[in-house]
Structure formats: C-alpha cells, structure tokens
C-alpha cells in the first residue's frame, strides 16, 4: 500500500514494493518517479548483463612486428656488448592500432607529424598512423638494466 505524507510542504510517497505501484490520484505524481526509477534500474542491469555477455580474458595474442638488438644508442648504434645491449621493437597492425587508440591526442608539429602522418607518444612508446603505412608503434628496453628506452630516434 502506498501512502502520501507532507514534509516541509512537499508530498512524499511511501510505497510497499510487494504491493505494487500507487493507484489513487494523490499518489500518481510519485508513481511517475517510481516508474522512472524502475526503468533506470532495468537499463542499468541490462547494460551490465550485455557487458558480461562478452567476458574479457587475459590471453596472449600473436602480432606482426620486428625487433633489433644493438649496442650504443639508436642514433649511434654499435655491435651489442655485455655492457651495452638494447632491444628495439616495431609492432604493426591491430595491436599497433589498439596502442595508438589508447594513447590520447595526436602530437602536433613534432617528428614528421603532419596532415599525412599522425603521431602519439607517451614516455618511451611512440605510435604513428598514415594512410600509406597504417599503424606502427616503437618501444625499447635496455637489456642490461631492464629499463624502458625509446624505440625510435624521434
């Protein structure tokens, strides 16, 4: 059963959920709010079920890419040694697009970024996109220290 009460000049509606929606005229205003709340709860639970229908799983996926092991720095490479050994990765295709899309806005007026090539960079990871070459990302590691390093000069 629903009861309407007054509090500070406003009509408040109390509804016993087990007995359903209010039906008399004094309570119809509150009934509208009840319907809105129920619809919101239904939409929220439907969205949660839809997201749950496609579970995410941690799994390794293949990707297209290449690597280079070198010593020195990218601008002045030498044969790798025990004291200077780095690896540079260049990944392409869907994984590069996922990385690019995750990195935020394009950088402007840097490293060849122009109307034909877009560039996004975060710390030592750089990704580019061009209609001609598609998506590509570079990053690297210092194999002696394990620290990340840039995978491209620019």
BAPA-603542 format. One line per field, with one value per residue (C-alpha): residue in three letters; x negated, y, z negated. Coordinates in steps of 0.5 Angstrom, whole numbers, plus 500, padded with zeros to 3 digits. Each point is the difference from the previous one (the first is absolute). Layout:
type	ala  ...
px	X  ...
py	Y  ...
pz	Z  ...
END
This chain:
type	unk  unk  unk  unk  unk  unk  unk  unk  unk  unk  unk  unk  unk  unk  unk  unk  unk  unk  unk  unk  unk  unk  unk  unk  unk  unk  unk  unk  unk  unk  unk  unk  unk  unk  unk  unk  unk  unk  unk  unk  unk  unk  unk  unk  unk  unk  unk  unk  unk  unk  unk  unk  unk  unk  unk  unk  unk  unk  unk  unk  unk  unk  unk  unk  unk  unk  unk  unk  unk  unk  unk  unk  unk  unk  unk  unk  unk  unk  unk  unk  unk  unk  unk  unk  unk  unk  unk  unk  unk  unk  unk  unk  unk  unk  unk  unk  unk  unk  unk  unk  unk  unk  unk  unk  unk  unk  unk  unk  unk  unk  unk  unk  unk  unk  unk  unk  unk  unk  unk  unk  unk  unk  unk  unk  unk  unk  unk  unk  unk  unk  unk  unk  unk  unk  unk  unk  unk  unk  unk  unk  unk  unk  unk  unk  unk  unk  unk  unk  unk  unk  unk  unk  unk  unk
px	500  497  501  499  498  498  493  498  505  498  504  496  502  499  501  500  497  503  507  498  501  504  507  504  500  496  494  500  494  496  502  496  494  501  500  494  496  502  499  493  498  502  496  494  501  501  493  497  502  498  493  500  502  493  495  493  495  492  497  494  502  495  498  496  493  493  494  493  495  494  495  499  506  505  496  493  501  494  500  503  495  501  501  504  506  506  506  505  507  504  507  506  507  505  496  497  507  502  494  501  507  498  495  504  500  495  494  499  494  495  496  503  508  504  506  498  497  503  495  502  494  500  494  496  505  502  505  502  505  500  505  494  497  505  499  493  497  493  497  494  496  493  499  494  505  507  502  504  497  503  501  499  495  505
py	500  507  506  507  505  507  502  508  501  494  494  494  493  494  493  493  497  493  503  504  507  505  501  506  507  503  495  500  505  496  494  503  501  492  498  505  496  493  502  502  494  496  503  500  493  498  504  496  494  502  501  494  496  501  499  502  495  501  496  502  501  500  506  503  503  500  502  502  498  505  504  507  505  500  506  497  492  495  493  498  498  498  507  503  496  502  498  504  497  503  497  501  498  499  500  507  503  498  503  506  501  499  506  506  506  501  504  506  503  494  495  500  500  504  499  493  497  501  498  499  499  498  499  496  497  503  498  503  500  501  498  497  496  499  500  499  500  500  499  497  497  501  492  502  504  497  508  502  504  504  495  506  506  505
pz	500  502  495  502  494  500  497  501  505  505  501  498  503  496  504  497  506  499  501  507  503  496  504  497  503  494  501  507  500  496  504  506  496  498  508  502  494  502  508  497  496  506  505  495  499  508  501  495  503  507  498  496  506  503  495  500  500  498  506  505  507  506  503  506  498  501  495  500  494  500  496  499  502  506  503  499  500  499  499  493  495  493  497  506  502  502  504  504  502  506  500  505  502  495  494  502  501  493  497  505  498  492  500  501  504  506  499  505  503  498  503  507  497  506  504  503  493  493  494  493  495  492  497  504  504  507  505  507  505  507  506  503  495  495  492  498  492  498  493  497  494  497  499  495  495  503  500  506  505  506  506  506  500  501
END
